[in-house]
């Protein structure tokens, strides 16, 4: 089963997309765009994450509304955001 980033929801089709732990090992829970060197690259709220992900999803062919709906219905269930909802 393909892994998805537990921060932004991006599919991680291969190991090159995995984030990095503090010791340099791969982190299979978070993507390299969200997680680097053992911590999140940006200290942001779930609302800020949704806003920053929308343009990437629009580039993939979705409308802003479709992207927002998907993100609002999936991100709250991902590991990073469980504590905030």
URHU-V114161 format. One record per backbone hydrogen bond with DSSP energy under -0.5 kcal/mol. CO is the residue of the C=O (numbers start at 1). NH is the residue of the N-H. If there is no record, write none. Layout:
co	nh
CO	NH
CO	NH
//
This chain:
co	nh
3	12
5	9
6	80
10	5
11	13
12	3
14	17
15	18
17	32
19	27
20	38
21	24
25	21
26	28
27	19
29	6
30	19
31	34
31	35
34	41
35	20
36	39
39	36
42	44
45	49
46	50
47	51
48	52
49	53
50	54
51	55
53	56
53	57
54	58
55	59
56	60
57	62
58	61
63	67
64	68
65	69
66	70
67	71
68	72
69	73
70	74
71	75
74	77
75	78
78	81
78	82
79	82
81	84
81	85
//
